[in-house]
Each structure stands twice: as C-alpha cells, then as structure tokens.
Amino acid sequence: MFGTLASGDIETARLRRDLRITARFSCGGFEDLGMRLEGENLVPYGGGGDGEVVVTETVPFQVERPLFQQTQKLVVGYALTSKKKKSFLQPKLEFMARRKGICFVPIDLNRPLSEQGPFDVVLHKLLGKEWQEVIEDYQQKHPEVTVLDPPSAIKRIYNRQSMLQGMSDLNLSDCSGSIYVPKQMVVLKDSASSADRVVEAGLKFPLVAKPLWIDGSAKSHQLFLAYDKHSLAELEPPLILQEFVNHGGVMFKVFVVGDIIKVVRRFSLPNVSNCDKAKADGIFKFPRVSSAAASADNADLDPSVAELPPKPFLEALVKELRTLLGLRLFNIDMIREHGSKNVFSVIDINYFPGYGKMPDYEPVVVDFFQNLAQAKHKKRHYK
C-alpha cells in the first residue's frame, strides 16, 4: 500500500484531508513513534481510531505546504549513553529538528567511525581512552566535520583541579559583576593527614568535599560538607576541598548552547553561621541540586538572593569561558556571595549537561544546530 507512489496525488489528498498521522521521522520519511500531528502540534497517539492513517514504513511523498524539509541541511551523528540519549533526544526535539532539516543518526560503536555517515556534526558524550582515540583520529581525517566537543577540552572538565584553572584571568573588567573561585586544595591520599595542610593553605571550615574525577557515575557527583578537621578522615580521596561560601541557599545553573545562554535557579545549602560552625561536626551529604525537582524559579525568595546575574555580565563571562575551555556545550554552577550585589563564585562546570532539565530546551538546541548548518553552508559557498 505504501510503496513508491507513482500516483501520489491520491495519497497526498488523503494526507491533506486528515493530518492525524501517527509518525516517527527518520532521514527518509516516517516510522511509527506513537505520536500524531494535530495541525502542526505533536501529541501522544491515543490508539487507532476511525479515520486515522497509521504509517508503518518509509513514504516518499509531496504535499502542497510541506511540514518537513525534503532535503537534510545537517546530519548529526551521535554517540551517547542510553541514559543520555533518553534524556536529550526527546520526541519533541527530534520532531522540531526535522522541521528544520536536522537529522540525528546513531553512531554504531561496533563499526569504524570513518565508514559511517557522512556526518556534518558528531555529538558525543562517552568516557574512556579508547573512544577518545577514536574521535581524535576521526577529527584528523575529517576536519570538515564539527565535533562537539573536542576530547582534549572535555578531558580538562573531568578533572576538578584543572576545571576552574584560568578563571582569575578572564577579562570581565567592564562588566556589571565580578567572578572568583573559592580557595581549594587537592587531596590525593590519606584524608586524615590533610588537616595540617588545610590550615597551611589558609582554608577555613566548613569545606565542600568533591571527588577529584568526574567519571559519569553518581558517586562522582556526591558532595559533602566537612565542618572540622577531624571529619576529613571520613572522606575518600582523591578529592577537592573547597571553601564553603554563604550564598543564601540559591545556586544559578547557567546553561550554554553555543551562543545561547539560559539560567535557572536551584535550591542549595542554606547559609552557615558562626553559631552553626561551633555546634556542628562531622560531615554532611549535599542533596542533589541538579534535578528539576530542586528548582527555585517559582519560589518566594528574597529578591537580593533570587535576582539573576546581570545579562551583560553573563554574556561576557560565557564568551570568555568558551575561549578558555574550547567548549560549546556546557553549564556553569554559580553562586552569589551572600550580602554582595554582584560578586559571584563559579563552583563547578559540566560538559554537555542535562539540557532536558532546562525549561523549553528543544527550540534552543534546534536553533544552535540550525546556526551550525547556516555557518557550514556559507563556508562551502565561499570556498
């Protein structure tokens, strides 16, 4: 029934008459996804009622006002963990991308990368030396392909010691804010004996303890607050010890997608008073603040705490960081020093973060890839 349509007018008329189509979109056409079109909206499919056309194989067809581009402007090969694929490649994102001629294609890790494609962009977030060597070799052989992002740049972010290096050299003198990194030190072994070194380095308790390496596991994102030097013995090295900065219990997650910046508020730890320091001991495990459930965007907060960082300041900061880090997909965890107007600390940076937790992330991501497509088209045109 749905082979190559020599007499496509009949099928076109049927599709134009009833756009309630259950569809999944591949580079060549439609496949079943359990979603349907109502007008130009993608909604969940409720079951095969009367009058609905269920398309179960690729269909080359033409309509008078096409909903989807017939030619692919950008082919994005992706190598992601199953968890990352599920959170990032949501049906709405793929739907919106295809309307702009952007196609996401899975990379087969069991085949040589150079034998696949051709790709305009390779999007990846896989760990391990073997994959790093694969993607670096591919970059050398295919310089025309945009790799998001370079493995050498990503490697820096996975080490919390090197992650924040160079922040003090950023050119933010003409901005309406200032940035600094809290004092920190590295503990490679024997946390108990590090107490004297903490004093020598001039760090003041309480201290935030973070695993040195980010390896994609939940453990590498576990944070602790150490209230005194005796509590350091309870921590497992290698780790970073960073001074805790009072910030009113609110953290700003700054999502960066190329030139696009989005900021959300997240609840964090409350301020620690001198009285609290005197009473508390041991270590305290941080709650996870990355999830949407920790959102503080709609909370009734003190304006001095909840006010977002100034836009010109963020734009300048992100521009400097893109150059420093060599990344286009990342997020910054920032806090405002309590009692200050616009003195901020950058406490963490993440590569290719959970964009699915960012409200309305789909059009932001599509715009980013569309800008890449336009840039590539201009580059080819002017060669």
N, C-alpha and C positions, 0 to 999 in steps of 0.2 A: 504493500500500500504506500509506503513512504520511501520508495527507491528514488533514483534520479528522475526529476519531474520534467518530462518533455512538454507536457501540457500543464504548466504551473499555474495558469490562470484560475483553474478550479480550486486548487489548494489555497492560493492567495486569497480568493474571495472568501473561502471558509475561515481562514485565519483573521481576515479583516472583519468578518461578521461577528466573530466571537473570540476575543483576546484572552479568554480564561484558559491559559495554556500552562500545563504542568511542565516545567523545564529545568534542565541543568545546562549550563553553557560551557562548551568546550571550544577550542580554537576553530573548529569547523562547523559547529552548529549547536543543536540542542540534545541534551540527555536528561533522563529522569532525575529530579532533585527533591521532589516532594514540596515544591513551591509553585506558585502560579502568578500570572500577571493580572492585575485588575487596573485597567487603564495603563499607567506606567509605574504602578507600585508592585513590588514583590511581596506576596503574602503567603503564609503557610497553606498548603493544599489540604483541603478537608475531606477528600475522598471523591471518587469518580462519579459525580452526579451527571444528570442528563445534560447534554449539550456541551460537555467539556471534551476537549481534544487532548488526549494524552500522547505525547511524542516520545517514543522509546528508542529512536535511532537517529543518526545524523541526517539532517534535512537541508539540502541546499535550496533556498527559496528567496524570492524577492517580494518586498511589499512596497507600497507607494510611499510611505513615510517610515523608513526603517528604524526600528528601535535600537538596532545594534550595527556597529560599523562592520562592513563586509571585509575590509582589509585590516590586518593586525598592525597597529602602529608600533607596538612594543611587546616583545616576548620576554617574560621574566621567568627564568629557571630558578627554582627554589630548592634548597636543601635545609630542611628544618626537622627538629624532633617532632614526634607525633603530637606532643603536648603543645608545642609552639604553633604547629600547623592548625590545630583545632582552635586555639585562641585567636590567631591572627587572620587566617583565611576563612572568615565567616562568609556565609552565602551572600549577604548584602554587599560585602566588599567585592567579591568576585563579580556579582551582578553589575555593580556600578562601574567596575573596571572595564568590563567587556563593552559597556556602552561607549566607553572612550577608546576602544581599540586596544586595551591592555589585557594580555593573556598570561595567566600563571600556569607554568608547566612544571611538574615534579621532576627532579633530577634522580636518576636511578644510580644509587651508590654502588651497585654491583657491576656497573659498566664504566669504562673510561669516560671522563667528562668531556674530552675533546671530540668524542664520537657522537655526542648528543647535541641537540639544538637544531639550527643555530639560535643562540640567545643574544638578546640586546643587553640584558642585565642578569647577573647571578646574585640572588639574595640568599644569604646563608646565616645560620647560627648553629654550628656544630663544633664540638670540642675535640681535641686530640691532635697530636703531632701529624698523624697520617693525613687527616683532612687538610690541615694547614699546608702540607707539602703539595697536596693535590691542587688546591686553589691557587697557590703561588705559581706552580708550574703552568696552570691554565692562564693566569694573568700574563705571563711572559709570552705564551704562544698566541694569545688572543687579546692584544692591547686595546682592540676596538670595543671590547665588552666591558661594561661598567660592573665592577664587583662591589657589592655592598655587604660589608665594608672590607678594606684590606686587612688580612690576617695580622700583619705586624702592628697595626693600630689597635686592633681588638685585643691583642695579647697584653698591651700596656694596661688596659682597663681591667683585665682579670687579676691583676696584682694590685692590692690596695696600697702598697707602698709607692708604686710608680704612678698610680691612678691620678693623684692630685698634685704631682710634681709640676712646677711651672706656673701654678695658679697666681703666685705673687708677681709674676712678670707680665700679666695681662694688662693691656693698655685700656684702662677704664677711667682715666683722669677727668674726662669731660662728661662723665655720666652722673645721673642723679642717684648714686648709690656707691657703695664700696663692698669689696669682697675679700675674705680671708679664709684660711684653712686653720681649724683648731690645732693646737700643738698635739703632736703624736709621736709615737715611737714604735719600733718593731720588736717583737719578742719571738725569737726563732725556736728557743727551747727553754725548759725549766722556768715556768712562770713564777714560781715561788721566789727564786733568786733575783727576779727582775725588780723587786720592790725598791732596792737601793738605787738602781738605775733610773727608776721613775723620779725619785727625789732629785738625783743629779741632773736629769733633763729638765727639771723645773715644772713638771706636770703636776696639776692639782687634782685631787679626788673631788667628786666621783669621776671615773673614767669609763668611756664606752669601749668595750672589747669586741673586735670584729675579726673573723677569720681572715688570714692574710690573702688566701687564694679564693677566687670565685670560680667554682667548677660546675655550676649548673644545679648542684644539689641543694635541697632545702637547708642542709646544715651550713652551707657556705653563706647563707643569708641570716643565720641566727646571731643576734646581737645581745650583749649583756652589759649591765651597768655594775661596775665594781666600786663599792663605797669606801673601801680601805685597802691598805697594802696586804693585809692578811688574806683578803678574798682573792688575790691574784693567784694563789696556789690552786684554786678551784677551776681555773681556766685552762683550756687545752691549746698549746701552741701548735703551729706558728700562728701568730695573730698580730693585730694592730691595736694599740692602746691610744685612744683619742680623748682629749679633754671634753667633758660634757658642757654644753653651752645652754644656759636657760633661754628658752625661745617661746614661752607662752603656750606650749603644748600643741603647736601647729607647725607642720612642715609643708614646704611647697615642692611639688614634683613638676619639674619643667620638662615637658616632652618636646623633643626636637625631631622634625622630619624634614631634612634638607633645610630650606629657608623658613619653614613654618614652625611657629612656636605655640604651644598650648600649655597652660598652667592649671593645675588642680591643687586643692588643699587636702591635706591628710592630717588626722589626729596623730599626735606624737606623745612623748612623755611630758608630764607637767614639770613646771619649774621645781628645782630642788633648793630649798632654803638652807641657811646655816644650821637651823634647828634640826632639819631633816638629816643633814650630814652627821650631826652629833649623835642622833638616835639610831641611825641605820648602820648595818654592817652586812657583810656577805655580798652576794651577787644577786642581781635582779634580771630576769629574762625579759627582753623587749617583746611587746606584742607586735605582730606583723602589721605594718602600716601601708603596704603596697596595694592591698586589695581595695576594691571599690567600697566594701563594707566599712572601711575606715575613713570614708570621705567626710570632710568637714565643710564642703562647699555650701551646704544649706543650713549649717548650724548657726545658732545665735551667739556670735562671738564678739569679744571686744574689738572694735574697729582697728585699734592700734596693733592688734595681733593678726587679724584676718586680712588686712589690706594687702593686696597682691603687690609683688615687686613692681616698680615703675617700668612701663613698657620700653622706653628708650634704654634703660639700664639692662634689661633682659636681652634686647636686640644686640647691644654692644657685647655683652658677655657671651652670648651664643656664637656670635661672629668670631670672636677671639678663640673660643673653645673649638670651633670647627677647624680652625687653622692649627691650633696646638695639638689636637687629638688626631686629626686626619679622618674624622668620622662624620657621617651624615645622619645616622640613625642612633640616637642615644637619649638618655634623660639625665637630669641633674636633680639631686636631692639637696634642697637649700633650706636654711632656717634664718629667721631674723633675730638678731641678738635682742633679748628682752630689754625694753626700755629705750632702745635706739629707734631712730626714724627709718633709716635705710642702710643699716650695717648688716651684711649677710655673711653666712658661712656656707661654703659648699662642703658637704659631708660625705657624698657618695656620687658616683657616676656609673650608669649602667648602659651597656651596649644593647641595641635592639630590644628595648624594654617591652613590657606588656601593654602594647597600644590598645588592645581590646578593653583595657580598664579606663581608657581615656574617652570621655563622652564624645559621641559623633566622630569617631576616629576614621571612619570609612572615607568620607569626602576629602579629608586631609591627606590620607595615603594616596588616594587616586590622583589628587592634584599634584602631589610630589612626582609620581610616575609619569603623569602627563607632561610635566615640565621637563623631565628627563627625555621623553620622546621628542618633544619640540627641539630641545638642545641638540639631540643626535641628528635630527632631520636638517637643522641648519648647518651642522658640521659637515654632513655629507654634501649638502647643496653648494657650499662654498669651497669645497676641495678643488 
